[in-house]
Amino acid sequence: MMTAPDHPQTSQPVRAAMMGRCPHCGEGNLFDGFLELAPRCEVCGLDYSFADPADGPAFFSITLACLPSVGFATWLEIAHQAPYWVHAVTTLPLLLVTMIPPLRPLKGWFVASQYVNDAHEGQLTFKN
């Protein structure tokens, strides 16, 4: 159930969720850990079982945030023919810094989008 009784809805659910807050009330925590969703909002009681962002946040993080890192690694290799240890010291931390921090806001965005659009898992219906 997506409804959360007896609590006003926030006017900016996507912004609230990207900040790690409940997309309904904007006050309760959306996450239990770094990326694990809480079972429900402790303030308004919204059940987060409707949310399934799957691999969306990781896909966007990899394709959008890591492109500059891969560009840097390519430039470093072509321009300086850097040894592997230089890539390990420069490119690996850059990859981690550009990929990991956006995961949580992206996951919050996906959860809020599912909440706002009342998204549900597809179901097949058969006619007799």
C-alpha positions in Angstrom: 0.0 0.0 0.0 1.4 3.4 -1.0 -0.8 5.7 1.0 0.4 7.2 4.2 -2.5 8.4 6.3 -2.7 11.4 8.6 0.3 13.3 7.2 0.5 16.0 4.6 2.3 15.2 1.3 5.5 17.1 0.5 5.4 19.5 -2.4 8.7 18.2 -3.8 8.8 14.4 -3.4 11.7 13.9 -5.9 13.9 16.5 -4.2 13.1 15.0 -0.7 13.9 11.4 -1.9 17.2 12.6 -3.5 18.1 14.0 -0.1 17.4 10.6 1.5 14.0 11.5 2.8 10.5 10.0 2.4 8.9 11.0 -0.9 5.5 11.4 0.9 6.2 13.5 3.9 9.8 14.7 3.2 10.8 14.0 6.8 11.4 10.3 7.5 14.5 8.4 6.3 14.3 6.7 3.0 17.4 4.6 3.6 18.4 2.1 6.3 22.0 2.1 5.2 24.0 3.6 2.3 21.8 2.0 -0.4 19.3 -0.2 1.5 15.8 1.1 1.6 14.1 1.3 4.9 10.9 -0.9 5.2 8.7 2.1 5.8 8.9 5.8 6.8 9.1 6.2 10.6 7.3 9.5 10.4 4.3 9.0 8.1 4.3 5.2 7.8 4.6 5.0 4.0 5.4 1.4 3.1 8.4 1.4 0.7 7.6 -2.1 -0.6 6.3 -0.6 -3.8 9.8 0.7 -4.7 12.1 -1.4 -6.9 14.7 0.8 -8.6 16.6 -2.3 -9.7 19.8 -1.5 -11.6 18.7 1.9 -12.7 20.9 4.0 -10.4 24.0 1.8 -11.2 23.3 2.1 -14.9 23.1 5.9 -14.8 26.1 6.2 -12.5 28.3 4.0 -14.7 27.3 5.6 -18.0 27.1 9.2 -16.9 29.5 9.7 -14.0 32.2 7.3 -15.2 32.6 8.8 -18.7 34.9 11.6 -17.5 37.0 9.0 -15.7 37.4 6.8 -18.7 38.2 9.9 -20.8 40.9 10.8 -18.3 42.3 7.3 -18.3 42.4 7.3 -22.1 44.1 10.7 -22.3 46.6 9.6 -19.6 47.5 6.5 -21.5 47.8 8.1 -24.9 49.6 11.3 -23.8 52.0 9.8 -21.3 51.9 6.0 -21.8 51.6 5.7 -18.1 52.5 2.5 -16.3 49.7 0.5 -14.6 50.6 1.8 -11.1 49.9 5.3 -12.2 46.5 4.3 -13.5 45.9 2.5 -10.1 46.8 5.7 -8.2 45.0 8.2 -10.4 42.2 6.6 -12.4 40.9 4.1 -9.9 40.2 6.7 -7.2 38.7 9.0 -9.8 36.4 6.1 -10.9 35.3 5.5 -7.3 34.7 9.2 -6.6 32.6 9.7 -9.7 30.6 6.5 -9.4 29.7 5.9 -5.8 28.4 9.2 -4.5 25.7 9.6 -7.1 24.2 6.2 -6.3 22.2 7.2 -3.3 20.5 10.3 -4.8 19.8 8.4 -8.0 18.2 5.6 -6.1 16.1 8.2 -4.2 15.1 9.7 -7.5 14.0 6.4 -8.9 12.0 5.6 -5.7 10.3 9.0 -5.8 9.5 8.7 -9.5 7.8 5.3 -8.8 5.9 7.0 -5.9 4.8 10.1 -7.8 3.7 8.1 -10.9 2.1 5.3 -8.8 4.2 2.8 -10.7 3.5 -0.9 -10.2 4.9 -4.1 -11.5 3.4 -5.2 -14.8 0.8 -8.0 -14.7 -0.5 -10.2 -17.4 -4.2 -10.6 -17.8 -5.7 -13.3 -19.9 -9.1 -13.4 -21.5 -11.1 -16.6 -21.4 
